[in-house]
Amino acid sequence: MEITFRPARHDETDRIAEIMFGEPPQEAVRVCESTERARRFGYMQVSTPELGLGWDRTVFALLDGEPVTVLQAGSQLGGFRVTPRLIWHTIRILGPLRTIRSLPYISAQRRVNAPAPEGSYHIAELHTHPDQRNRGLGRAALEYAEKQAHKECAPSMSLVTTVINPARHLYERQGFKVVETRTDVEYERMTGIPGRNLMVKELS
Ligand SMILES: CC(C)(COP(=O)(O)OP(=O)(O)OC[C@H]1O[C@@H](n2cnc3c(N)ncnc32)[C@H](O)[C@@H]1OP(=O)(O)O)[C@@H](O)C(=O)NCCC(=O)NCCS
């Protein structure tokens, strides 16, 4: 079993979306009000450049040559922008009423995301294809990210994850610590999840 890394190519959007949203996260399913809509919404996010979830942000971990893990990380990641195109696609996928119902999620999500430390190398997305989990790819991707963080002389690494995500154990094993937990009533009402943890690993 050989694990290697390479940047994704522009024609690999479908594979990125399949890895990230083939099994959509609970929050997306709740906000989109169905697994299938959450999947379609996820595919749209990956293929909409201004959302910053696309191929140009992605490094794949490959298992024996097959891309199975998506890593999106860096010290200069911008947030997403609400553009007319995003609103149009959202209405197309969710319908007008669900789009209106989903709007409070945007601000609720901002409230539960504690800001990363200045200059930190931020892990924005880490996903392994459901069929290939628990084979060490997540750990390998975090080690790869740490090498990149050292190259960029980042003082720390950071990530945000929901308080219910079992990935916390993986991150703790790799030296991350929960430094802040933010909960929010509206976020919990919409997603069924009380809040999110900011986890940080100091680099020496
Ligand atoms: C988190 C994730 C990337 C880990 O990838 P992986 O290739 O399975 O990682 P590894 O094999 O190196 O490590 C497995 C560890 O992940 C943790 N883990 C995270 N989510 C898990 C899940 N749903 N089921 C089981 N283990 C999970 C466990 O700690 C597990 O090890 P342990 O059982 O010995 O404690 C993968 O579970 C995933 O894609 N989850 C869905 C997306 C997600 O939640 N991403 C993180 C957002 S911050």
The ligand as an SDF file (V2000), in Angstrom:
LIG
                    3D

 48 50  0  0  0  0  0  0  0  0999 V2000
  -11.6780   12.5350    9.2130 C   0  0  0  0  0  0  0  0  0  0  0  0
  -11.2190   11.6770    8.0320 C   0  0  0  0  0  0  0  0  0  0  0  0
  -10.6520   12.5900    6.9610 C   0  0  0  0  0  0  0  0  0  0  0  0
  -10.1200   10.7250    8.4980 C   0  0  0  0  0  0  0  0  0  0  0  0
   -9.6220   10.0750    7.3360 O   0  0  0  0  0  0  0  0  0  0  0  0
   -9.0000    8.6110    7.3920 P   0  0  0  0  0  0  0  0  0  0  0  0
   -8.3000    8.4060    6.0810 O   0  0  0  0  0  0  0  0  0  0  0  0
  -10.0240    7.6230    7.7890 O   0  0  0  0  0  0  0  0  0  0  0  0
   -7.9320    8.8170    8.5540 O   0  0  0  0  0  0  0  0  0  0  0  0
   -6.9810    7.7630    9.2680 P   0  0  0  0  0  0  0  0  0  0  0  0
   -7.2000    6.3910    8.7340 O   0  0  0  0  0  0  0  0  0  0  0  0
   -5.5980    8.3110    9.2780 O   0  0  0  0  0  0  0  0  0  0  0  0
   -7.4880    7.8740   10.7690 O   0  0  0  0  0  0  0  0  0  0  0  0
   -8.6870    7.2680   11.1760 C   0  0  0  0  0  0  0  0  0  0  0  0
   -9.1830    7.9900   12.4110 C   0  0  0  0  0  0  0  0  0  0  0  0
  -10.0760    9.0250   12.0390 O   0  0  0  0  0  0  0  0  0  0  0  0
  -10.9910    9.2440   13.1040 C   0  0  0  0  0  0  0  0  0  0  0  0
  -12.3120    9.3040   12.4970 N   0  0  0  0  0  0  0  0  0  0  0  0
  -12.8120   10.4420   12.0410 C   0  0  0  0  0  0  0  0  0  0  0  0
  -14.0330   10.2760   11.5760 N   0  0  0  0  0  0  0  0  0  0  0  0
  -14.3450    9.0000   11.7190 C   0  0  0  0  0  0  0  0  0  0  0  0
  -15.4960    8.2410   11.4300 C   0  0  0  0  0  0  0  0  0  0  0  0
  -16.5950    8.7940   10.8670 N   0  0  0  0  0  0  0  0  0  0  0  0
  -15.4750    6.9470   11.6860 N   0  0  0  0  0  0  0  0  0  0  0  0
  -14.3760    6.3970   12.2490 C   0  0  0  0  0  0  0  0  0  0  0  0
  -13.2620    7.0700   12.5450 N   0  0  0  0  0  0  0  0  0  0  0  0
  -13.2460    8.3690   12.2950 C   0  0  0  0  0  0  0  0  0  0  0  0
  -10.7760    8.1680   14.1080 C   0  0  0  0  0  0  0  0  0  0  0  0
  -10.0000    8.7500   15.1540 O   0  0  0  0  0  0  0  0  0  0  0  0
   -9.9590    7.1300   13.3830 C   0  0  0  0  0  0  0  0  0  0  0  0
   -9.0320    6.4870   14.1310 O   0  0  0  0  0  0  0  0  0  0  0  0
   -9.3580    5.6000   15.4460 P   0  0  0  0  0  0  0  0  0  0  0  0
  -10.6040    4.8060   15.1090 O   0  0  0  0  0  0  0  0  0  0  0  0
   -8.1460    4.7760   15.6000 O   0  0  0  0  0  0  0  0  0  0  0  0
   -9.5590    6.5890   16.5550 O   0  0  0  0  0  0  0  0  0  0  0  0
  -12.4060   10.8210    7.4760 C   0  0  0  0  0  0  0  0  0  0  0  0
  -12.9970   10.0960    8.5500 O   0  0  0  0  0  0  0  0  0  0  0  0
  -13.4710   11.6690    6.7770 C   0  0  0  0  0  0  0  0  0  0  0  0
  -13.3560   11.9750    5.5980 O   0  0  0  0  0  0  0  0  0  0  0  0
  -14.5340   12.0250    7.5170 N   0  0  0  0  0  0  0  0  0  0  0  0
  -15.6380   12.8180    6.9550 C   0  0  0  0  0  0  0  0  0  0  0  0
  -15.2170   14.2480    6.6970 C   0  0  0  0  0  0  0  0  0  0  0  0
  -14.7490   14.9250    7.9590 C   0  0  0  0  0  0  0  0  0  0  0  0
  -15.3940   14.8700    8.9790 O   0  0  0  0  0  0  0  0  0  0  0  0
  -13.6070   15.6070    7.8370 N   0  0  0  0  0  0  0  0  0  0  0  0
  -13.0150   16.3800    8.9150 C   0  0  0  0  0  0  0  0  0  0  0  0
  -13.6300   17.7240    8.9560 C   0  0  0  0  0  0  0  0  0  0  0  0
  -12.7460   18.7600   10.0760 S   0  0  0  0  0  0  0  0  0  0  0  0
  1  2  1  0
  2  3  1  0
  2  4  1  0
  2 36  1  0
  4  5  1  0
  5  6  1  0
  6  7  2  0
  6  8  1  0
  6  9  1  0
  9 10  1  0
 10 11  2  0
 10 12  1  0
 10 13  1  0
 13 14  1  0
 14 15  1  0
 15 16  1  0
 15 30  1  0
 16 17  1  0
 17 18  1  0
 17 28  1  0
 18 19  1  0
 18 27  1  0
 19 20  2  0
 20 21  1  0
 21 22  1  0
 21 27  2  0
 22 23  1  0
 22 24  2  0
 24 25  1  0
 25 26  2  0
 26 27  1  0
 28 29  1  0
 28 30  1  0
 30 31  1  0
 31 32  1  0
 32 33  2  0
 32 34  1  0
 32 35  1  0
 36 37  1  0
 36 38  1  0
 38 39  2  0
 38 40  1  0
 40 41  1  0
 41 42  1  0
 42 43  1  0
 43 44  2  0
 43 45  1  0
 45 46  1  0
 46 47  1  0
 47 48  1  0
M  END
$$$$
